[in-house]
């Protein structure tokens, strides 16, 4: 094939998009460089322009394009085939296999300020693969092996490819014995980049078919070489039939592979970005080989768990965590981040307190280091810590004290994750919240995502905290909600933002009207998980109670019925299972005259907690029978808001520790809202907080009864 024909085939066959774009697709997970072409320019040598990312992570699997970001340029429209530009092979090779990756190499570190300002790393899937460049140990078990493939290319490989590619056709190759075809594919897997480009006359689909027809005759080493060859040529050339054949062959061979081979093949499936259940089979197989794993194998297994969002068992994850804890000091932060991400993505419980403590200590130790913790791994580690089922007050205080000086310089997307981690465990740190509140006001609209708005609103409203700049803080966040065009693309986060605002009695009527519009309701049904109905019902009930003047859209009855099919909390009274609550009920029954004089159930229909006890007193403060009283609907509560003459309705609210900020007597936002709404529908609040009741559990029954009598009758 002549050079001009080869370039023409490259230009119009391999590049199905506009000629101004690089031909690699998003499946390769590289940012597309853009060639700056204009009709007046000489397009034959048009070179791409890059804006280099300032990151400290690995180069890409094909040597560097993951570490550059294209400068967007308008597409050039060509009116005829004759005027379309010719793209030189040198230009394309330079654009795809960028040489200038010095800033991206692990040895060339950058300052914390530059790292914190770089938001593009956080948004890139390539960022999660950065750990693979932290150690040469990953070369044998991942597609990092590609970086050393060309060194294995020999004169025998070169002669074989030259001999078989003279006519640029697969027909001759397909007629060869299987052993020679396998040798050909092995040579392809080791060929230099320039050699691959000289072979663009090959039909990639035909090569893929050829490989899949012969894989059963390969040994394991040859099989891996075939996968690498397919990966280097173009993963998108694999048809669904090819992928099915490859998956079946992987399943057939799985039990004969060692740990490194399993992880290498797993990485191949991850890299081609095709959903496959095979990686789950690999994880189940790896769960029986923990004793054979190296430290690098353990970290890479965490990576596979995170990418698949699946862990075979809690015991397997705990075994990996125990091994990681022993070597955590030697982990890079990229490796720590991979471990944390596995727990987050697989939604697994964190059972190891020492592991949580060790990760927290690393944050405090490395936040000021120029060569270590970046904001991507900081966010991942904070999310990991907040998922633990135990909490260390001192650790979170240390983390807050360490992070506060850095908040002002962080990219906008980082502080919301930090305060969300604190809010999840109910840990309130005023200086940290104030610093984040100030940072939020410095954002431009282009910095802000709907997810960031939701996390900030949820965190501040859950902790029921109004920062010093609260008027501007909340109004700015509400304005971002108004302006965001993402609202219906991410309806779940939009709705949760509005529900969070109800905690602090904020009701933006224009947004509520939009939230209950027919278009929005349709979007919720199509795009949201079932818990969207509890958020819709909660918002609708709160509007009815606290905004009687509102006249916009409301939640239709059909959606209200769906809430009762999937309610928030428990519709059954479960107070017997809550420590300390049974003693409250027993004490009230004793002093009121029996179980018929009280009713333990969720008084407000949209806040389904079993910690509410309703008692009615007549004009003489005598208890009234309630045993046959049905659960009240919202309409009944609103009709009876002024109460019956001479009847006092009491809402006795047990307040366990989980309803308060940690180490505090301040209620969380949702429970402040609950008390506020109960008052508006005519109830008198009787508080039985944990800090008063728990000491009485060690006292006599007489002391407990005296306490409850004083609460009710005085």
N, C-alpha and C positions, 0 to 999 in steps of 0.2 A: 504494500500500500504506500502510495506517495505521501510526502509530508503534507501537501496541501489537502489531500483527501482525508488524511487522519485528523487534521485540524478542523476540517469542515464537519466531520462526524462528531468530533468532540463538541463543536460549537452548537450544533442543532439537534444532536441526539442525546448527548449526555447532559445538556443544559436545557431542560424543558421550560424553565422560567425565562424572564427577561434576560437579555444578554448582559445586562449590567449587574447581575448577581452571580455570586459564586455557586458552582453546581452542587456542592455538598448540601444535603438536606438536614433538617433539624433532627432526624433520627441519629445522626452522628454526634449530636449534642454540641456542635460547634457554632459560635456566632458567625453569621455570614459576613464576610468582607464584601465591600461594594466597590466596583471599579468605577472611577469617575470618567464617564464617557459623554461627550457632546458631539453633535453632528459636525462641528467645526474642527474638533480635535482629530489627531491621528490615532485611531483606536487600536491599531495593531500592537502598540506597546503600552496600552493603558494600564497603569499600575494602581493597585488598591491603596487607599489611604487608611491608616489605622489610628485609633486613639488607644494607647496602651493602658491596660489596667494595672494599678499598683497593688499587686497581691503577692502573697507569699505562699504559693501552693504549687502543686505539680504542673508540669507541662502536660498537654493533652496526649492522648494515646498515639496520635499521629503527629506529634512533635510541635505543638505550640499554638494552634489556632484557638484553643479554649481560653487563652490568656489575653486576647485582644478583643476590642469591641468596635464594631463597624460604626462609621460616621454616616448617619442616614442621609441619602441623597435622593432627589426625585428621579423616578424612572424616565429613561429616554425612550420615546416611542418612534419606531422606525417604520416608514411608510411602505417600503418594498424590500424584497430579499436582497436586491443589489446594493442597497445602502446600509445593510446591517454590518456592524464592525466585525473584523476578524480579531480573534483573541489569540495571542501567541501562547505557545506551550510554556514558555518561560514565565509569562505573566501569571498564568494559572498556578504553576508550581510555586511561584513566590507567594501567591495569595493564600494557597491552601496549606503549604508547608513552610510557614513563616520562620525565618532564621533568627530574627531578633527577639529572643525570649529571655534575655538576661535578667530583666526585672522580675520574671516569674520564677526563676530558679530558687530552690529552697535556701541556698546559701546567701542570696542577696536580700537581706531583710529590710523592712521599711519601718518608719517611725509609727508609734501608736496613733498619732494624729492622722497620718495618711491612711492607715488601715481603717480607722473608725469612720473616715469620710467616704470610704469606698463601699457603696451599697450594691454595686453590680455583682460582687462576689456572692453575696447572700442569696441573690435571686437565681444564681446559676446552678444547674444540676451538676456541672463539672466540679463545683466546689466540694461536694461530698467525696469526690475521688482524690482529693488532695493528699490524703494520708498515704496513698500508694507510693508517692514519691519520697516519703520520709525515711524509707529503709529499703535497701536492696533485697531484703528478705521477701518482698512482695513480687519480685520479678518472676519467680517460679510458679506462682499461684494466681496470677491475674494477667490481664492484657497489657500490663506494664512490660510483659515479655516482648512486645512489639518494638520497644526501644532498643533492644539488643538483637533483633532479628537480622538486620542488615549485616551485622558483623559475622553472621554465620553463612552468609551468601558466598558460594564458592564458584570457581571456574566451571565446575561440573554443572552447577545450577545454570550458569550463564549459557553454556553450550546447549543445554537441554532446551531452554526457553527460546534461544535463537533458532534452533533446529525445528521446533514445533510451531513457531509463530511466523514462518516465512510467508504463508498465505493469509495470515490473520483470520483463520477460520477454526471453528470447533469441530468441524466434521472429521478432519483427519485425526484429531486427538481422540475423539470418541471411539474410533475404530481400533485404538491401541489396546493392548492387554491392560487389565486393571492395575497391575503393579506399576506400569509406566504412567498411567493416568495419576495414580497416587503420588508418584515421584514428581510429576509435573505440578500438581497442586502444592506439594511441599516446597518446590522451588519458588512458586508464586508467593508463598507465605514469608519467604526470606528475601525476596527481590527488593532492590533499592527503589526509592520513589520514582526516579527518572525512568527506570526500566518498566515500572507499572504504567507510566504515562505513554510509553512507546508502544504499549499493547492495547491501546484503546479501541483497536479494531475488533477486539473480542466482544462478543455478546455476553454481557454479564449474566443474563438469565440463563444462557446456554452453559456457562461455566458452573453456575449454581446447580443446574440440573445434572451436569456431568458429575459434580462432587457427590450429590445425593444418591446417584445411581451406584456409586462405588464405595460408599462409606462402610458397608458391612464387611468388606474385604480388607479393611485397615486394621493394624494393631492400634493400641491406645495412643502411642506417640504420634503415629500417622494421622489418627483421627483428630487429635488436637491441632496438628498442622493444617488439616483441611479447614477446621473452624477458623483458624487464624487467617488463612488465605481468603476465605469468604469475608471475614471482617475487614481486611485491608482493601479488598476490591470495592465492595459496596454492599452493606447489609440489606439495603432496600431491594436488591435484586432477588432476594429470597421470596419465593411465592408462598402462599399458605400451605401448598402441598409440600414444598421443600421443608418448611418449618415443621410440619407434621412428621415427615420422614426423619428429620434430625432429632426431634424430641423422642420418637420411638427408639431410635438407636441409642440415645443417651440413657433412656430408661433400661434398655437391655444391658448396657455396659456398667451401670452405676455400681453394682455390688462388687465389681472387680477393681474399682479405682481407689487410689490412696487419697489422703486429705487434700494434697496440693492439686491433684487432677480434678477432684470435685469442685474446689474453689475456682480453678481456672475456667472450667466449663460453666459454672454458675455465673462468673463474671462476664462470660461471652453472652449469655442470655440477658443479663442486665444491660450490657452495652448496646445490644441491638434494639432495645426499647420495645420489645414485643412481649405482651403478657403471656406468661406460661406458668403452668402449675408445676413444672419440673423443678424449679428452685425450692418449692416446698418439699418435694421428695428428697432433694439434696440435704436440706436442713434436717429432715428426719433421719437420714443416713448419718449425718455428722454428729447427731446427738449420741450415737453409740461409739464415737471415735474421739471423745474429748481427751482421753489419756494419750492419744497420739499427736495432739496438736502442739505446735510451737506458739510462742506469744503472738507472732504475726498472724498465724492461722486463727487464733482467738479473735483478734481485732477484725480480720476480714470476715469472719463468721458473723460478728455483730453487724458489719456492713450489709451482708446479704439479708439478715433479719430486718434491718431498717428499710432496705429497698423493697422487700417482699411484704413488709408490714405483717409479719407472721413469725411466731415462735412455736416450735413443736410442743413445748411443755414449759411450765414454770421451773421445773427442776433443771432442765437443760440450761435455761437462761441463768439460773442461780449458779450452776457450775462454772459457766463462762465468767460470771461476775466475780466469783471467788478467785479464779485465776487472774483476772484483770487487777483485782485489788492488790495482789501480791507484787505486781509489776507496775502499778500506776505511776510511781515516781519516774519511771523510765519512759513512759508514754509521752509522745508529743501531744500538743493540744488538738491536732487534727485527729489523732487516735482516740483521745478522750471524748471528743465530739462525736465520733462514730459510735462509741460505746453508749453514750447518752442517747443518741438518736435511735438506737435499736430499742431501748425501753419505751421511748416516746411513740414511735411509729407502730410498734407491736402492741401498744396499750397494756403493757405488762406491769405488774406490781413491783415495786422496788423494796425488797425484803432485807437488804443489807444496810444497816445503819453505818457500819464502818466505811462502806463504799461511798455513801452520801457525804459522810464527814470528810473523806479524803478528797473528793471532787471539790467540795466547798473550800477546803484548805488550799487547793491548787488555784482556785479563783483569786483568793486573797493574796496568795504569794505572787501570782504572775500578771495581775492586771496592769501593773506598772512596768512590765518588762517589754522592751522594744522587740524582742525576738520570740515572743511566745503567744499570748492569748489575743486573738482577734475577736471582733464583735460577733461573727457568725458562730464561733464556738462558745462565746460567752452566752448568747441567747440559748443555744442548745443545752448548755450545762445548767442554766437557770430553770429551764423547762423540766429538765431531769430532776433537779432537787425538789421542785414544787410538787412532783408526782409521788414523793415518798409518803408512806403512811405513818410517819413519825416526824417530829419537828424539833430542831434545836434552836432555841431562841438566840443563844450566843452566836451560832454560826450565821444566822440571817442578819444579826446586828453587825457582825464583822464584815459580811458581804456588803451591806448597805453603806457602812462607813468607808469601805474601800471604793465603792462605785460612785459615790456622790460627786467627788471632784471631777469625774470624767463625763458626767451626764451632759453637760453643756456642749461638749465636742462630739457627741455621738450622732450618727445618722438618725433621722427621725424614727425609723422603724425599730430601733433597739430599745429605747426606754419603755414603750408599751409592753414589750415582752417581760421586762424586768419587774414592773409594778404588778403585772398579771401574776407572775410567779409568787410575789409576796401576798397578793390578795387571795390566791388559791388557798394558802395556808393560814389566812386571817392575820397575817403579821403586818402590823401598822408601824411604819417608821416615818415620822413627820418630816425630817429633813430630806429624805429621799423623795417623798411624795411632792414636797414643795419644789425640789430641783426638777423633777419631771414635769410638774405643772408649768414652770417657767420655760422649759425646753419646748413644750407643746406650743406655746404662744409664738415661738420663733419660726415656726414651720411655714413654708409657702404651700399653696394648694397642690403643686406638683409633687411635693414630698409625701403627701398624705394618702394612704389607702383606706378604704372602708374598714378593713380589718384592724388597722391601727386605731381608728376612731372608736370602734367597738371595744377594743381591749382597754383603752383609756377610760371610757365611760364606765365599763363594767367594773374596773378596778377601783376607781374613786367612789362610785356609787355603792359597791358592795361594802367597802370599808366605811361608808357614810362620812366621807371627808370632803370638806370644802376648803381648797387651798386659799391663801391670801388673795390671789387674783381670781377667785372662783367665778365672779360675774363674767369676766372676759373668757376665762377658761372654758366654761360650759357653753357660753354663747358661740364661741369659735367652733367648738366641736359640733354643735347643732348646725351651724352654718355649713360646715364641711359635709354633714349629712344631706343638707338641702342641695348642695352643689354637685355632689358626686353622681355621675351618670352610671356608676356601678350598682346602684341600689337594687335594681331588678336582676342584675347578673349575680348578685350575692344577697338574695333576699333574707337568708337566715341571719346573717350578721346585721343587716339593717333592722330586722325585727328585734333581735336581742339588744341592740343599741337603744331602741325606744323603751323596751321593758326596763332596762337599767335606769333610764331617766325617771321612770315612775318611782323608784326608790327615794329620790330626792324631790319628789313632787314637781317634776318638770314635764309639761305636756305640750309639745309643739304641735298645734292643731293642724297645720298644713301637712306635716309629715304623717300624723295619725290618719288624716283623711286619705292620704295616698296609700298608707299601709293597708287600709280596709277597702280599697277600690277593687272592683271586679278583676282588673288586670293583675293587680298584685296578688290577690287570693289565688288566681289561677297559677301564677308563678310559684307560690308556696307549695301548692299541691304537686307540681311537676318537678320541683328542684330541691325540696327540703326533706329532711328526715322527719319521722313521725312526731318528734317532740316540738315541732313548730306549732302544733295545736295548743300546747300548754302555754306557749308564749303569746299566741293570739288571744286566747281566753283570758290570760292574766292582764294583758293590756286593755282588753275590752271591759273587764270588770273594774279595773282601776279607773278608767275614764268615766264609767257610769257613777262610781262612788265619789270621785274627787273633782270631776269636771261636769257637773250636771248641765251647765250652759252649752256644752259642746253640741253642735248640730250637724256634724259631718257624717261620713260613712261609718257604719258600725259592723260588727261581726255577724254574719248571717247565722240563722239557727242551725243550718246544716253543719257548719264548722263547730258550733258549740257542742253538738252531739258527738262529733269526732273527738273532742276533748275528753268526754266521759268514757269513750272507748279506750283512750290512752291517757289516763289522768296523771297529773304531777303528784308525786308522793304516793301515799297509800290511801285508798278509800276505806280500808278497814282500820278500826281502832287498834293500835298496837302498843298502847302505853305500858302494857305488862312487860314488854321487852326493853324498856328504857330505864336504866338505873335511876332510882330515886323517885320516878313518877308514880309507881304503884303505891308507895308510901303516902304520896299526896292524895291520891284517890281514896285510899283506905281511911286516911285521917278526915277527909271531907265527909265521907259517908257516915263516919262516927259522929261528927259534931252537927251534921245537918239532919240526921235521923234516918238515913238509909240511902241505898243506891238510886231510889226513885227521885231524889231531890237534886240530882246533878246529871249532866250529860257530857261525856268526854268524846269529842269529835272535832273535826275542822270547822270552825264557825264560818269563816269566809270560804266560799266554794273554790276560789282560785288559788288559795294558799293551803295546800294539803298537808298540814302537819298534825300529828296525833297528840299535841301538847296543849290543846285548848280544852278548858272545862267550863261549861256554861252553868250558871246558877241564877235563879230568879228569887228576889225577895219582895214580899208585899210591903204595904205602907207601914206595917209594924215591924219590919225587918225579919219576918219569919220566912223560912224557905218554902218555895212552892213546888208542887209535883211537876216533874219534867219527863217522866219515864216514857210517855207516849208521844213526845214532841218529835216530829220528823226533822230531818236535816233541811235547813232553810235554803231556798234558791236565792239568787241575787235580787230578783224582783221583790220577793218577800222581805228581804233585809231592808231594801230601800223604802218599801211601803211602811214598815214598822220602825223607821229610823227615829221617829219622835217617841216611840214606846207607848205602852198602855198607861193610863193614868194610875198612879199609885204603885206601879211595878218597876222595880230596879233590876236591870239585866246586868249581870256581872260576867266578864270574860276573865277567868283565872288562867293566867299564862305561866306555865312552867318554863323557865329559861335555862336550858343546859349550856354548858361551856361552848358548844358548837355554834350557838347563836350570838356569840360575842367575839370581839377582837381578842386575839391572844394576849394573855396577861393584862386584861383590861375589864372594866365594867361597862364598856361602851358597846351597845348593840350594833350588829351588822345592818346594812341599809334595808334589806328586805324585811327585817323584823321591826325596824322603825316604821316602815310603811304599813306593816300589818297593824300595829297599835294605832297608828294615825287613822287608818280606815275603819277599824273597829269603833273608835270614838265617833266617827262620822255617821255610822249606822246605829248609834244609840247605846253602845255598851260602855260600862265603866270598867277600866282596866285594873286588875288585881295582879301585881307582879309577885312571882315566887322565884327569884333568881338563884342561880346555883351557888353564888357566894354567900347567900343567907341560908339556903336549904341544906347544902352538903354538910356543914358542921352539925346541923340538927340530927342527921342520920346516925351520929354517934351518941346523941342524947336520948333521954327517955321518951316514951310515947306521949307522956303528959306534956313535956316541953313542946313537942311538935304540934299537938292539938292546940295548945295555948297560942302558938305562933299563927296557926291558920285562923283561929277565932279572931285574933286581933286584925288580921288582914281583911277578913270579910265583914265583920260587924263594927269595926271602929273606923 
